[in-house]
Amino acid sequence: MAYDYSELVEKTKRWAEQALSAGWINTETAQTLSDFDARTPEALFNHNGSRPLIVAFMGGTGVGKSSLLNRLAGKAIAKAGIERPTSREVTLYHHKDIAINHLPEKLPIEKIRIAQHEDETKKNIVWIDMPDFDSTEQSNKALVFEWLPHIDVLIYVVSPERYRDEKAWRLLMSEGNRHAWLFVLNQWDRGQQAQYEDFKQQLGKAGFVEPIIFKTVCGESTYPDEFADLQSTILSLSNKHVVAELEQRGTQVRKDELKQKLQNSLQKLGSHPAFKKAETLWEAQWQTTSDQLQQGFVWPIQKLAAYYADHAADLIGNPSTNSAQSDSTVNTLWDDWAQARFGDALDEFVVKVDELGLPVAPLKNQLALLRAKAPKIVQAQSELHVRQALAYPGNVLHRGFLKFVRFCEIVLPLAAIAWVGYQVFVGYYDSNATHDHYLGIDFAIHSSLLILISWLIPWFILKKLKPSLEKSALRGLNKGLENAINMIDGEVLNIVETVTQQHTVQLKQITEITEQCSAGEGYKPEKTGSDNPLTRMLIN
């Protein structure tokens, strides 16, 4: 399926806008993907599938462009230099029935000279004499670049003395594949064959396999030249087929340029496998940082455990009245030192991700939220587990044993009292029946000691084996800190996973647009050697 160029441009702009807002590309890249030159030769006309061929004479100062156009018209329509051979305006030469409806934007009207003719053989051609692009006047260069996108065929004019002009070659290399090219070695009456061969060799280096070069002279001259061949070649190109082919090629060139921009942006996004390494990088970084944090928390945790042990009743019984005080105390656990260590870990992680050639702005934006969240995680987990530890001090086995002793503290004295009571009742009954002496002082003392010991032993055990609130608080704080560190680790890994998924989506979107630039048959030029001279006028 072939995609329209304007549709591809719109997709690219939408992608660049959202990628910029998400931080995947910078402003410069977004501007590159949003800056497209929509100027084309067909944009000059209101046409319904038929328009003239736009042909322009282009060259440096003093090579005779204006003289060639005047010779073509048979009269002086372009201003040839007299005092100084410099063209400062654009000259348009076309049939009177052709109307150019849309001139290039920001074009100074006073620098346009229009001449018309009634020659039907040249009806389908608009001839343009361009200003000298190598002039010291910047306005001349601006005029050239303003008109270049509207040109189908550029007739590149040089002279024997100036065919190796550096400025001309830079322009040729930058604009080479956007136009069809004909070359004129003007002022040939002063040239040599060696210069012609050298010029042809230079064009070959620029990408022209068999460039079409005409040797001409300025004005009317008896010196034999190839001006008539130049004119007939242009006339042979002024048909619908060639114009349509140039339009098709121009569209494909723009698609290729768009594709290249997308590929450059795709490289800046990095690869999916590279982003998968980020998780491993963080694990290694966090292992080192968490060890540092745990070592640094040893003393603050001990101090905080003592505080909680002293305020355990208030903390568990009425936490709302002590929230402000406990919050300020817990915050000392995650102090500026801890925040600095955590910030350093995140910064180091971002640097390592950047070294993988990946965009780090989306990652930094999400990690910035976690920087502020980390103290709250430590505070919440520490207070939660210390409350649980103080509410249920000791371990499970310890608490079970103490529960059994508390049971014994009640049951054993009751059992002893019941036994003593039973002995009193039975002794009294037996003494009445046998008239023996009733119990005695020894029994009273022993029974009292039994009851006392049955209560005292569990009480003593409970007192001696009561869990230390400070140790319980210390255990709770350590567990809370461990959970908090694991939660922070999990938060970072979730962020990495989320950013990786977002990165995959970005890669998929830009890859789809890139592939759409090549979808369809595209432009396929005719093979070199065809009767169509256009095949020799294009860079391969």
Secondary structure, DSSP 8 states (H G I E B T S, - for coil): ----HHHHHHHHHHHHHHHHHHTSS-HHHHHHHH------GGGGS--SS---EEEEEEE-TTS-HHHHHHHHHTS--S---SSS----SEEEEEETT-------TT--GGGEEEEEE--GGGTTEEEEE---TTSS-HHHHHHHHHHGGG-SEEEEEE-TTTTT-HHHHHHHHHHGGGSEEEEEE--GGG--HHHHHHHHHHHHHHT-SS--EEE--SSS-SS--SHHHHHHHHHHH-SHHHHHHHHHHHHHHHHHHHHHHHHHHHHHH--HHHHHHHHHHHHHHHHHHHHHHHHHTHHHHHHHHHHHHHTHHHHHH-GGGGHHHHHHHHTTTS-HHHHHHHHHHHHHHHHHHHHTT---HHHHHHHHHHHHHHHHHHHHHHHHHHHHHHHS-S-HHHHHHHHHHHHHHHHHHHHHHHHHHHHHHHHHHHHHHH----S-HHHHHHHHHHHHHHHHHHHHHHHHS---HHHHHHHHHHHHHHHHHHHHHHHHHHHHHHHHHHHHHHHHHHHHHHHHHT-S-------TTSS-GGGGSS--
